[in-house]
Amino acid sequence: MASLSVEYVDHNYPGFLAAAFEVAADELMADGIPSQPFLEREEEFDIITVPYVPVDPVSQKVIAGPSQQGVICQRGSDELYIQRWGQDRFQEYYGQYGIQTIWNWTEGLRPCPVYLRHCYLAAEKLGCLDSFLDETYLVDRTTK
């Protein structure tokens, strides 16, 4: 099973629609970096700060004003995981179960059905279902 993350595209990609929400101040460190509990919960991701612009949920047009900064879960790597958490933790959480990689799958990996349903329903409710369906790919980076 797998979850959803963003992946950097190195060409002039216009972006995608996503939900942005505020997190209570005690969830963040003073400098805006996610707290240790957040990093632990999202341990396999590369947590990055990205610019975003607010969009009207009905018209899907950009709301005038400056871009803002948000935190997003980007595709990580096995190397980043081991650098951050150590080989022993990788072995304990994954290796002992025969899982040799978190991120280097090329086929045979499918989203967790319950999580995918939550993502689908949220995108539908927020009015960005077309964006979700058009810009979300499975691990092969071809299948939508």
N, C-alpha and C positions, 0 to 999 in steps of 0.2 A: 504494500500500500504506500501511497505517497501523498504529499500535500502540495500546496500551491506556493510558488515563489516567482519573483520577477527575474528576468535575465537581461543583462546589458546587451544592447544592439548597437553596433559601432557605426551605423550609417545614420543619415538624417531622418530618424524615425520621429513622427510627430507626437507620439505618446499614446496613452490609453486611458480609459476611464476607470477610476477605482474609488472606493470609499475612503475618506480621511476622517479620522475622529480624534478627539482630544483624550489624552490619558491623564489621570490624576497626577499631580505634581510629585507625590511620593513614589510613583513608578519610575521617575526619571532622576538621574543625578543632576547636580546643580548646573553643569555645562551642557545639558541637553542630551547627553549620552544615555542610552538605555541602562536601566538598573541591572544589577547582577541577576536578580530573579528573572527578569525579562530575557537576558542573554542565556540563562540556563534553560528556560522554557523553549526558546527558539535556537537551541545549541548548534544545529547543523547549518544554519544560515549565516550569510555575511550580512550583518546589520549595517545599513548605510543610511546616510541622510541625503535626501533628494529634494529638488524644488518641485512644487506643484502649483497649479492655479485652480481656484474654485470655479466650479461649473454649475449653472442652474440645472437642477435635476429634471425639470420639465422640458425646457428648450435645448438642453445640453450645450448651451452657449457659454463661453467664458465670461465670468463676472469681472467687471473692470476692477483693476487694482493690481498691486505688485504680487509677484509670486511669493509663496510661503515655503517653509521648509518642513519636511516630515521625515519620519523614520520608516524604512521599508525592509522587508526580508528579501534579500537578493540570493540567487543561487550561490551556494558556497562551493567548497571543494573538500575532498578528503584531506588534502595537505593543510588547508586552513583549519579544519577541525582538529587535526593532530597537533598543529602548532598551538592552537588555543587551549585545548583540553588535555593533550598528551596521548601517547600511544597506549598507555595502560587503560585509560577510559575508553578509547576506541575499541580495544579488545574486550573489555568488560561489557560494554553496551551493544556491540555489534559482532566482533570477531568470534566470540565464543559460540555464537548462533550460526556461524558459517557465512555471515555477511562480510564480504571483503571490501565493499565500497558503499558509500552513501550516495555519491553523485555521479559515478561513471557508468550508469546503466544506459544501454542503448536500445533495449527492447524488453518486453515482458513485464513492465512495471505499469501498474494502473493506479489511478487516484483512489483514495479511500472513499467508498460510496457515500457514506454519511457526510463526510467533509465536503465532497463535491456537491452534494445536494444543498448543503448550507451555503456554499459559494454561489450556486446557481440561483437559489431563492433570494439571496441578498442582492445579486446583480439585477434580478428581475424587479424586485421591490424598489431599488434605487434608480431604475430606468436605464441601466447600462448593460442590459443583457446582450444586445448585439455586439458591443465591444468585447464583452467577456467571451462570447462564442467565437467571434472572429479572430481574437488575439490570444487565445489560450491554446497551448499545444501540449500533447503528451510527450513523454520522454524522448521519443524519436525526433522531436522538433519538426514533424511533418503533419501528423495526425491531429486534427482539431477536435 
